[in-house]
Amino acid sequence: MAYAPDFTPLRKTLFRRYLTMLVPALIIFGIWAVCRQVGLTPQMPNGTAAIIGPIIFIAAIILAVALPLLYRVRFVRSVEGQKNVEAACFRTFQLNLMTIALAAPFAAAIGYITGVTIFHFAGAFLASLYAVYYYFPSEKRITQEMRLFRVTSDA
């Protein structure tokens, strides 16, 4: 008999967190784009973009890829040897994982605001797109994760 967990409550919770994390970053991008078009953006001091650019680029990669991977490894080690994972524990893990990864769009937004080089902004933006795409709480991803960790009871 195939394991078919009920992912609906968890998906709703994750989707709410997804929107809560993503919408403010999108609003920042939108407002700043409008300000740029109107000419209301302040000029950054010379050299600021050269210093901030690599920091933004690296921060976005760390937030979108490295920290979620390390957090996942930590979680796997904490539940290692258990037959099943409690739904509450799994929910907390998924919410924290999504929160970490969806901080990357804010790094890209900071890069956009500070006017970093196109290379650094593009890298930060691509890392953000990866986080936004990969951590979208789809039925397939949630079901697969619940099967993988053998989540007990309704999440």
C-alpha distance (Angstrom), angle and dihedral (degrees) to the residues before:
residue distance angle dihedral
M1 . . .
A2 3.80 . .
Y3 3.77 119.0 .
A4 3.81 109.5 -115.3
P5 3.80 110.6 -179.3
D6 3.78 122.0 -165.0
F7 3.79 103.0 -114.1
T8 3.83 98.9 168.8
P9 3.85 99.4 98.4
L10 3.80 91.3 43.3
R11 3.79 92.3 47.2
K12 3.81 91.1 52.9
T13 3.79 91.4 50.2
L14 3.79 92.7 46.7
F15 3.79 92.7 46.0
R16 3.80 90.6 52.6
R17 3.82 90.2 51.5
Y18 3.81 89.8 45.3
L19 3.80 91.6 55.7
T20 3.80 92.8 40.8
M21 3.79 89.9 56.3
L22 3.80 99.1 38.4
V23 3.80 105.2 41.0
P24 3.84 96.3 62.2
A25 3.82 90.8 51.9
L26 3.80 90.1 49.9
I27 3.80 90.4 49.1
I28 3.81 90.4 51.4
F29 3.81 90.4 51.4
G30 3.80 91.5 47.7
I31 3.78 96.6 47.2
W32 3.79 92.4 46.6
A33 3.82 91.8 48.1
V34 3.80 90.0 53.3
C35 3.81 90.9 46.8
R36 3.80 90.1 51.5
Q37 3.79 91.5 51.7
V38 3.79 92.4 49.2
G39 3.81 92.7 43.3
L40 3.79 97.9 -117.8
T41 3.80 96.9 127.5
P42 3.80 117.8 113.1
Q43 3.78 118.7 -125.9
M44 3.80 114.6 -108.7
P45 3.80 117.4 -131.7
N46 3.80 114.8 -94.5
G47 3.78 112.7 -86.3
T48 3.80 94.8 20.5
A49 3.80 93.8 108.4
A50 3.81 91.5 48.1
I51 3.79 90.5 56.1
I52 3.79 99.0 37.6
G53 3.83 96.2 41.6
P54 3.80 98.4 73.6
I55 3.81 90.9 39.8
I56 3.82 91.5 54.0
F57 3.81 91.8 44.8
I58 3.81 93.5 50.8
A59 3.81 93.3 41.5
A60 3.81 91.9 53.6
I61 3.81 91.9 49.9
I62 3.80 91.6 47.2
L63 3.81 92.3 48.4
A64 3.80 96.3 44.1
V65 3.80 100.0 39.9
A66 3.80 118.8 5.2
L67 3.81 103.5 44.3
P68 3.82 94.7 44.5
L69 3.80 89.4 49.8
L70 3.80 92.6 49.4
Y71 3.80 91.5 45.3
R72 3.81 90.2 50.7
V73 3.81 91.4 50.4
R74 3.81 89.3 49.8
F75 3.81 90.9 51.3
V76 3.80 92.9 46.9
R77 3.80 90.0 51.8
S78 3.80 91.5 48.6
V79 3.82 92.8 54.3
E80 3.79 95.3 37.0
G81 3.77 111.8 131.7
Q82 3.79 94.6 19.0
K83 3.78 117.2 122.5
N84 3.80 92.6 -143.7
V85 3.78 138.4 8.5
E86 3.78 120.0 -127.9
A87 3.78 114.8 -114.7
A88 3.80 93.9 -125.6
C89 3.80 91.8 52.5
F90 3.80 91.1 47.9
R91 3.81 92.2 48.2
T92 3.81 91.4 51.7
F93 3.79 90.2 48.7
Q94 3.81 92.8 50.5
L95 3.81 93.5 46.3
N96 3.80 92.7 49.1
L97 3.80 92.0 45.2
M98 3.79 91.6 52.0
T99 3.80 92.4 45.8
I100 3.80 91.8 53.2
A101 3.80 94.3 47.4
L102 3.80 96.0 43.6
A103 3.78 91.5 56.2
A104 3.83 86.0 77.4
P105 3.84 93.8 78.9
F106 3.80 88.0 58.3
A107 3.80 89.7 55.3
A108 3.81 89.1 51.3
A109 3.82 89.8 48.2
I110 3.79 90.3 53.2
G111 3.80 88.3 51.0
Y112 3.78 89.9 50.8
I113 3.80 92.3 49.5
T114 3.80 94.6 47.4
G115 3.80 92.8 46.7
V116 3.79 98.4 -124.5
T117 3.80 119.3 -178.1
I118 3.79 117.1 -71.6
F119 3.82 90.4 -112.1
H120 3.79 93.8 57.2
F121 3.79 93.8 40.5
A122 3.81 92.8 48.0
G123 3.80 91.2 50.0
A124 3.80 92.1 49.0
F125 3.79 91.1 45.0
L126 3.83 92.7 50.0
A127 3.81 90.7 49.0
S128 3.81 87.6 51.2
L129 3.79 91.9 49.8
Y130 3.79 89.3 51.2
A131 3.82 91.1 52.9
V132 3.80 92.8 45.8
Y133 3.80 92.0 49.3
Y134 3.79 99.8 40.0
Y135 3.79 97.7 45.0
F136 3.79 96.5 45.3
P137 3.83 103.6 128.8
S138 3.80 98.4 -121.6
E139 3.79 122.1 168.6
K140 3.79 91.2 -115.6
R141 3.82 94.8 51.8
I142 3.81 94.6 45.2
T143 3.80 93.1 46.3
Q144 3.80 91.0 48.5
E145 3.81 92.4 49.2
M146 3.80 92.0 47.4
R147 3.80 90.5 51.1
L148 3.78 92.0 46.1
F149 3.80 92.8 53.8
R150 3.84 94.7 33.0
V151 3.78 93.3 -128.5
T152 3.80 114.5 -154.6
S153 3.81 125.2 -139.9
D154 3.79 125.0 -5.7
A155 3.78 115.2 -36.0
